[in-house]
Amino acid sequence: MSELDVLEVAGTWSFWDRPVPASVPRDVDLPSALRDSLCLAIQGVRRCGKSTLLQQLIARYRLDPERCALLNFEDPRLARAQSFDTLDRLVARFRERHGSAGLLYFFLDEIQGVEGWQRWLRAQLDRPSGNVFVITGSNARLLSGELSSVLTGRHLTVELFPFDLDERRRSDPEVTLDQFLAEGGFPEPLAMADGDRLRRQYFHDIVERDVRERIGARSSAAIRQVVQMAYESAGSEMSLRRLAGATGIAVDTAKGYLEACEAAYLLFACPYFAFSERKRASRNRKYYPIDTGLRRVVVTRGGADLGKSLECATYLALRRRFGEVSYWREQGEVDFVVTTNGRIVPVQVTWAEPLDRHHRALEKFYERHPQAEEAIFVTGARFEEALSLIELRASLVPG
């Protein structure tokens, strides 16, 4: 591919001669400024809105669109140009276009497939020359793991999820909690009459392109089975031996598939709550889907499951706010445990009013962890109120 072609492709993704389209603002904790010595990495599941967020950064940081080059590396015209040479040519041609003075901004979308991009980017950041880089990717293992080793001290990472309820209501103020739980937060299907068809396509694409191809599996059938079982049993402890037996694969293979699916943001592992790492590692994990709408179209059993969907949505809300979320189970179960600022906040989830079993489990939990904060109950009637209370309570500094 010639230098001119690279710049032409970038021109179709950039906003040098057209306005940036309006879009729903996203709730993401971004740095106060972009710097040429520090890369901003945005990672999240495929089709959650990373490309749109890149566009929003232009206004967020009050940048001149003509000095911003956007390039999506999943553009088919770049299929045979997935190497750092393409990055070199893009930077050289765009810098030539603007001269040596001033900052230029490069928004490199879905960069994980470009061969050698990590070391190329490290070289750019080690010798800052007025070029600012923002990258996105759909694989946490490629971005987090390799960035941490290759770009130590040279990057900031933020995660992007599908819409939460607040973001949904920015585009549709009338949406109800029931609708949100059924439809989830992937942006594009929400605007379609047959959004489920696109959700199913998303699931197929993520399994095939971000999981199977990454780990070199011969078939995606077993991977789909693993995800389907994890989605169906969301909120319950998952035995690797049981999972392997049900899908006809080895235990280590099942474990590898789950880890690859987590790296692709298809699902999240929720570990057991304990201060002992040995005890945490010895217990089974629970798994939750990236999106309640995606879970609905993937699971086999029919019928509404509002309680399970509410638990999944609560996990996702806590995961966005606090990073790590745990569960606790001993003679009863506490659905979630959040720890931050030295505080331990137990959370119980139920669609209707709390039952005796919820209270009994909390009594056992407090016997083990008497220093924990008062529990918070998330119900269908007070979903948003309870989440705000959790955030407030967890943010308080002890003493």
N, C-alpha and C positions, 0 to 999 in steps of 0.2 A: 504493500500500500504506500502510495506516495505521501509526502508531507502535506500537500494540498488536500488530498482526500481526507486525512485525519481532521484537518481544520474544518472541512466541509461537513463531516459527520458531526463534529462538535457544534457546528452552527445550527444544525437541526434540533439539537437538544438545548441550546443556549437561548438567551433572550437579548441578542444584540440589536435586533430590529423589530421586536414585538414586545408587548407588555407581559409581565409575569402574571399568569392567571390567578384569580382568587381561589382560596382553598380554606378548609377548616383549620384554624390554628391548633397546633399540637402542644400538649403539656409535656415538655422535655426540659430537663435541667441542663441548659447549655452554658458554656463559659462566657464570661463577660465580653471577650474579644477574641478574634482569630489572629494567630501569629504565624510567621513564616518559619519559626523554629519548633513548632508544635503542631502535630497533625490531629485533627478531630475525626474520630472514627465513629460512625453511626451503624449499629448492627441491630438486626431484628429479622423476623420471619419474612419470607418472600411476600410481596404485595400488601404489606402493612402500611405503606405510605412513606418509605424512605426517600424515594425520588421526589415526592411532593415536599417533604421537609427540606430537601436541598434547595428547592425553589424558594421556600419561605425564608431561608437563611439570608437571601439577598436583601429582603426588606428588614429582617430582624437585626442585621448588622449595618443597615443603611449603605449597602455597597452599590457601586455603579455597575449595572448589568453588563455594560460593554467590556468591563474588566473581569468578568466571570465566565469561565469556560466550563460548561457541563458536558460530560461524556458518559453514556451508559454502555458498559462493556458487554451487555447482552444484545446490543444492536447487531443484527445479522451481518451488516457490512463489515463488522470487526471480527468475524468468525475466524479469519486466518491471520489476525493481527493481535493475538493475545500474548504479547510479550512486552518487556520493558522498553523495547525499541519504539513501540507506539507511544508510550508515555514520553520518551525523550523527544520524539518528533512533535508531539502536541505542545509541550512546554516551549520548545525552541521556536516553533512557528507563531505561537501566541505572543511570546515575548518579542519576537521580531516585529510583529504587528503593532505593538504598543511602545517599543523602545525600552531602554534600560531603567527608566525612572518609574518609581511608584510600585505599589503592591498589585500583583495579579492573583486571582483566585481560581483554583482548579477543583471542581467538584467531580470526583471520580466515582461513579455509581456501579455497584456490583463488581468490585475490583478483584474479588477472590479468585477469578479464573485466569488472571493475567500472570503469566510465568515470570518469576523473579521480581514481582512488584515490591516485596518487603524490603529487600536490600537496596533496590533502586530508591525507594522512598527514604530509607535511612540515610543514604548518601545525600539526598536533597536537603534533609533536615539538618544534617551535620554541617552543611555549608549554606546557611540561609542566604538567599539572594533575591528576596522580595517575592517569592512564589509561595503562596499559602495553599495548603492541601486539606480538603475534606473528603473522606472516603466513606463508602457504605459497603455492606456485605451481608449475606444471608446465612453465614455460617460462623457461629461464635468460636468454634475451635480454630478456624483459620485466622479470624481477626484477633480474638483475645489472646489465644495461646501464642501465636507467632508474633503478634505485635509486642507482647510482653517480653519475648526473648530477643527479638531483633531491634525493636524500637524502644528499649528501656529508657524511660524518662523523656521520650520524644512524642508521646501521644496522650490524648484524653479519649475515653470511650463513653458513649451514651447508648442506651438501649431504647428502641422504639417498639411499641406494641400496637396491635390494632386498637381502634377507638375504645375508650372507656365510656361510661354512661354520660359523663359531662361533655366529652367531645362529641358523642352522638347527638346530644341535645343542641349543640351549636348549629347543626345543620337541620335538625328536626326537633324543635322544642316540645312537640307533643308526644314524643316516643315514651312508652311506658317501660317499666322494669321488665314485665313479661315479654314485651317485644324485643328488648335489648338482649335478654337471655336467650331467646329463640334465634335471633338473627346474628348476634355477635357484633364484632366491630371492624371486620375487613371492609374498607371504604367502598370499593367499586360494586360489590354485590348488593349493597344497600340501595343503590340507585336503579336496580334492575327488577323487572317483574318476575324473572326466574333466577333470582340470586343463588339458589341452591345449586343450580347447574355449574355456576362459576366456582362456588365453594368446593364442589367435588373436583373440579379441574385443578384448583389450587392444591388440594390434598395430593392428587396424582403428581403434579409437577414438583412439589416439595419432596415427596418420597423418591421420585425418580432422579431429579437433578441435584438436590441438596443432600440426599442420603445415599441412595444406591450408587450413584456415580462416584461420590466422594470416597466410599469405603470399598468400592470394587466388587460389590456383590453381584452374582450372576443373575439373580432374579429379584424383583421387588415384591413378589407375592408374600414371602415370609415377613418382610419388613412391614407391609400393610397389615398383616395379621397381628404383629406385635403392637403396632400403634392402635389398632382397633380394640384389642384386649385392654390396653392401658386406658384408652378413652372410656370403654364400658365400665371399667372398675375404678374410675376416677374417685379419689377420696378413700379408697381402701388400700391396705398394705399389699404390695405386689411381690409375690414370691417368684424369684427367677427360675427356680426348678419347675414350678407349676406352669409358668409362662413357656418355658422351653418344651415341656411335655405336651402342652396343648398345641404348639405350633410345629412340633417335630424337628426342632433344632437343638444344638448343644447349648448348655447353660452359658458358656463363655460367648457364644454367638448372640444369644438373646441379650446378654449384658452389653455387648458391643453395639447391637442395633439400637437399644434404648439410649446409649450414650450418643450415638450418631444423630438420633432423632432430637435429642435435647440440644445438641450443637446446632441443629438446623431450626431450632425454636419451634418444633412441632409440639413439644411437651416439656414439662418441667418436673424435676424430681424434688419431692418434699421429704427431707430426712427426719429421723426421730430426734426429739429434743432431749439433749443431755449435755452436761459439761464435759463428760468423758468422750474423747474422740473414739476410743475403742468401743464404747457402748453404742455410740451413734452408728459406727460402721457395722456393728453386728446385727442391727435391726433392719428389717425390710423398709423400703421407701414407699411412699405414696406418689402417684403421678397425676398431673393435671394438664389439660389441653391448653394450647395457646389461645383458644377462642371457643366460646360456647356455641356459636353458630356452626363452626367447623366440626365440633364434637357431635352435634345433632345429626349432621348429614353423614357422619362416618359410622356411628354406632348402629347396630343391627336392630335392636329392639325398638318398637314403636311406642308412641304415647309420650305425653309431656312428663318431664321429670324435673319439676321446678326446684325441689329441694337440692338435688344434685347439681343442677345448673347454677343455683345460687351459691353453693359451696365453691364451684369452679370459678365463678366470677369474683367471689371474695378472695380466693387465693390469688388470682391475677392482680386484683387491686392492691393486695398486701405486697406481692412480689414487685410491683412497679414502685411502691413507696419505700420499701425497706430492704430490697435485695433478697436476703435469705429468709425463708419462712419454714418453720418446723411443725411437727405434730407431736402429740404425747399420748401414749396408750399404756395403761396398767390398771386393770380392773375398771375399765371405762376409758373413754377417749376424749381428749381435748382436740378439737379439729385443727387449730393452729396456735402456734406460739411465736410471738414476735419479740425479738430482743434488740434494744437500741438504747444508747445513753445509759447503760447499766440497768435498764428496767426490763422486766419480764412481763409481757402482757398476753394472757391467755384469751383465746377467741373461740366462741362456740357459734355454729351456724345452723339455723333451722328455719324452714319457710314460715311455719306458724309460731306459736308461743313455745318457749323452752319446756322440755319435758323433764321428768324426775331424773332420767339417766344423764342428762346434761349437767344437772347440779351435783349428782353423785360423783361423776367423773371429776368435776372441779374440786370437790372435797378431797379426793385422793391426790389430785395434783398439788393442792396446797399443803398436804401432809409432806410431800417430797420437796416442795419449793415454797416454803412459808413466806419468803420475801417477795413473791410475785404480786403484781398489781391486781386490783379488782378486775374480774373477768368482764368482757364485753360480749353481748349477744347480738349477732347479725341476723335479722329476720327480713322477710319479704316486705314488711310494713315499714321498716326503718333501716334499709340498706345503706343509703347515703349518710344518714345521721350517724349510724354506728361506725362507718369507715372514718368519718371526720373525728369522732371521739377517740378511735384507736390512734389516729395520727397525732392528735393533741396529747393524749396520755403518754405515748411513746416518746414524744419530743421533750417532755419535761425533764429537767436535770435533777437527779436525786438530791435530797437534802434541801 
